[in-house]
Amino acid sequence: MNQVSAAAVVQVPIQSVVIGQRRREKLGRLAVLAKSIEAHGLIHPILLRGNTLVAGHRRLEACRSLNWKTIPARRIDRMTDEELRAVELDENVAREALSDFATSKTRLAQIRQAEADLKAKAKEVPAEEFRSTPKRNSKRGRSAEGRPPKADSKRAVAAATGISPAEQVRTERHVALAEQYPFMQRGGWLRHDVLEAGEALAKIPDAERGPIAVLLDQPGIPVRDAISYLTNAAAMPKPQRQAIVEQSQSADEFVRQIALTTLAQVPPPPDPGLLALNEAVEDLKRAATSCRSTLYKHKVVALSAGALKLRDAFRAHEKEERSQWSNRNLK
């Protein structure tokens, strides 16, 4: 374990932290960071050597703006000057922003640690100390002892971490959904997108969620489109949704594409045979033009004309099919 992660987290008075010479000259939008810390708590403690700040200047100032008196910190007194400079450089230059999923995973780990700490502490404290002051039952005119609060309740965790009960629920839900449906961990999937997708998935029967989600596990599908497809699936009549599920499990790529376009509520993709016929027509046109054989030229020309006529008829059929689809599905 490296020296940073091995260092214990302690509460340090903000006024005692010495800034010293900093590499970061501009602190950026502190109000945004302060709002996030106020809502979710401070996920990453600042780093100190003695009382001198090594990393976390923006976090420190954001907490100061919230009128915090103390701030979580890790003391890394044994690190060399070279190691400290590397840590600060990593903080200010090399570190990439966490994805929403990674942030929620970090926050969930903090919640779970707080739950474990509270449980351990509860075992050390007599149960009587957790009981509330006896209250008078106004209806029956007698007193009743309050129940001891659950040590690892969401309110207790909120008091320990600064993460509100509602935020704990959202974080747990985000991580659970993204782990169940890994495509929601990709870049572009923000937490509110995952939660919105989860609401749509909850309206789809259990047996149908997996196959429909598999259809969406494609890098080319934009996030908002994926959520729209799930919303469409939730609103579909059961037979239509079951047909999509069956098509999604086909070994034929074209059939799976039909399932996806049905979810998207757009006409099915062009018949692969028509696409191939288009190419064949162009090849036959070139063959008819370039052919020099007096024996076969007229046959190639006739074949090219026949293929062109067949292609045009096929196109007209596809156009009619799409028109009928639109009349059935886009009323």
N, C-alpha and C positions, 0 to 999 in steps of 0.2 A: 504494500500500500504506500502511495507517495505521501510526502510530508504534509501536503495541503489537506487531502482527504482524511488523514490520520489525526489531524489537529481537532481537539474538542471545540464545540461551539459554546461561547460564553456571552453573557450580556455585558456590554461595555457602555458607559456614559458617552453620549455623542459629543459632549463638550470636551471630553478628554482626548478625543482623536486629533492627532496632528497631521495636517495635510502634507506639508513638506513640498518638495519640488515634484511636480506632476508632468507626465508626458501629455495628458489630455488637456488641451487648452479650452475646448468648447464642450460644454456638458450636454448640449442638445436639449430636447424637449422634456424637461424634468416633470412638467405637469402631467404628461401622459404616464410616465413611469410612476409618479406618486399615486396617481389614480389606480394603477394596477396593483401597487403594493398595498394600498388602502383596502382594495377589494379582496386580494388573494393572500396577503401576507408577504414577507420577504423570503423568497425561495432560496437565494444564495447569500450566505453571510459575507460580510466584507472581510478582507484579510489585513492583519496588523502584524508589524514587528515592533514589539514594545507597544508604544502608543502611536506609532507612525503608520499611516495608511499605506498599504502596498497595492491593494486593488479594491475597487468598489466606490470610487469617488461619486459617481452619479447616484448610486444607491444611498450613500450616506447623505447627500444633499436632499434627495427626495424624501428620506425619512425625517430629516431636519425640518423640511417644509411642512410635514404632517405633525410637527410638534412632538415627535417622539423624544423621550428623554434618554432611552438606551437603545442599542442596536445589536443584533446578533453578529458575532465576529469569531474568526478563527485566528489564533495567535501562532505565527510560524517563525518564532525567534531564532531557530537553529539554521535557517536557510542562509546561504551565502549571498553576497551582493549580486553576483552573476545570476543566481537562481531567481532572486527577487525581480531583477530586471526582466528576465524571461517571462515570469508570471505576469507582470504588468503589461508587457508587450502583447502577450496572448490575450489579455483582457481588452486592450484598447484597439488592437489591429487584427489579430488572427482569428479571434472567436467569431463563429457564424451564429446568427440568430437561431434560436431553437424553433423547430416547427411547433405548431399548436399541439400535436400529439406528444412530442417530447416534453413540452412544458407541462401538459396534464399528467404525464407519467411521473415527472419530478414532483409535482404537487401531490399526486396520490401517494407517492412514497413518504412524503412529509406527513400526510394524514395518517397513514398506517403506522408510522413510527410514533406519532403522538398517541394513537389508540393503544399501542403496546406499552408505552411509557405510563399512560394513565391506568391501565390495568395492573401493571406492576406496582404502581404507587398505591392503588386501592387495596392490594393484598397486605400492604405494610401498615395501613391505617385502620383502626377499629371501625366497624360499620356504623357505630353510634355517631361518629364524627361527621358522617355524611347525611345524617338525618336532619331534616329541617325542624325549626321550632314548632312545637305542637300548635295546631290551629283549632280554632273554635268552629264547630259545625253549626252554622247559623240556623239551619232548618231543624236540627234535632237538639240543639242546645248542649252539645257535648263536644269535648275536644278529641282530636284524632291526630296521631303522629303522621307527619309527612313521610312518604316513601323515600328511601335514599336514592339519589339520582344514579343512573348507570354511569360508571366511571368513564367508559369510552363512548358516551353519547356524543352526538354531533355538536351539542351545545358545549360540552366539555372540551371537545377537540377544537372548536372555534375559539374558546377562551385561551387554549394553549398555543394555537398557531396563528390566530387572526384570520383564518379562513372560515367564512360564514357557513352555516349549515346548508343553505341553498347552493352555495358554490361547491361544497363537498359533494353534493348529489350530482351536480352537473359534471364535475371532474370524473367521478366514478363512472357515470354514464358514458362520457366521451371515451374513456380508455376501454371500457367493455365493448362498445360498438366497434371502435377502430381495431381492436384485437380480433374480434369475431369476423370483421370484413376488412381485411388488410388493405384493399385499395383505398380505403378512407384514411390511410396513413400517408398517402402520397402528397407531394407538394401541391398547394392550392386548396386542400381540404382544411378549412378552418373549423374551430370547434363548433361554432353555431351551425355550420353546414352539416357536420356529422350528427348533431342533435336533431336537426330538421329531417335528415334522412332517416334517423332512428324513429321519428314519429310516423313517417310514412311506412316504414318496415313493420311497425307494430300493428298496422291495420291489415297486413297481409298474413294469411294463415301460416303457421310455423313451417309446414311441409313445403311451402312454395317460396319461402324467403331465400333459401340457399341457392336454388337454381336461377332465380331472377337476379340475385346479387352476382352470380358468376357471369351473367351476360354483361354486367356493368364493369367487370374487372378488366378493363381495356384502357391503356394509357391515353388513347385519343379522345375519350369522352370527357368533355368539360364538366366541372363539378356541378354547375347549375343544371346542366342537361341531365346528369345522372339523377339528381334529386327530382327533376320533373318526371323522369321515366318511372321512378319509384312511386311518385304521387299518382301517375296514370295507372300503374299496376294496382294500387290500392283501391282505385275507383272503378276498375273494370268489373264487368259481370264475371262470376266464377268460371263459367265454361271457357270464356275467352282467355282468362288468366291461366287456366289449366292447360289450354292449348299452347300457350307460350312456354310453360314449364316443359311440356313434352318436346317442343321444338328446340328448346335450349339444350336438351340432352342428346340431340341428334349428332351423328358422326359427320353429317353433311354440313359444311361451312355455310352453304347458301341457305339451308333451312334455319341455321342459327341466326343468320343475318335477317331473315324474315321475322324471327322472334323479336330481335332488337328493334327493327323498324316498327313493329306493332306496338312495342312499348313506347316508342317515340311518337306514335300516332302520325307517321308519315307513310307514304306509299311504299310497298316492298321494293327491294333493289331490282334493277333490270335483270332479265333472264340471262345467265351466262352464255347461253346458246346464241342469243341475239348479239352480244358483244363479240363473240367469236365469228359470227356471220358477217358482221361489219368489216372485220379484218380480212375475211376471205373475199368479200366483194372487192375491196381495194386491191388485193393481190391479183384477182382475176382481171380487173381492169388493166393492170400493168402487163399481165400476160397477153391479153388481147392486143394491146398496143404494140408490144415488142415482138410478138410472134412473127417469124419470117417463113414458116412452112406453109406452102400452098395447100398441102394436104390437110393440115390441122387448124389453120388460122380461123376458118369459118366456124369450126366446132368450138374453139376457145371463145370466139366472140359470142356464139350462141349460149355457151355455158355462163359467160360473164353476165349477159343480159338476163338469163334465167335466175342467176343468183341475186341480181339486183332487184328483180321483181319479187322474189321470195323475201328478201330483206325488207322491202317496203311493206309487204303484207304483214310480216312479223311485227314491224314497228307499229302499224295501225292497230294490230291486235293488242299489243302492250299498252298503247295509248288508251284504248277502250277499257282495258282491265283497270288501269289507274283511275280513269274517270268513274268507273263503277265503285272502286274502292273509296274514292273521295265522297261519293254520294251516300255510301253506307256509313262511313266513319266520321265525316267532318260536317255533319248537319248542325 
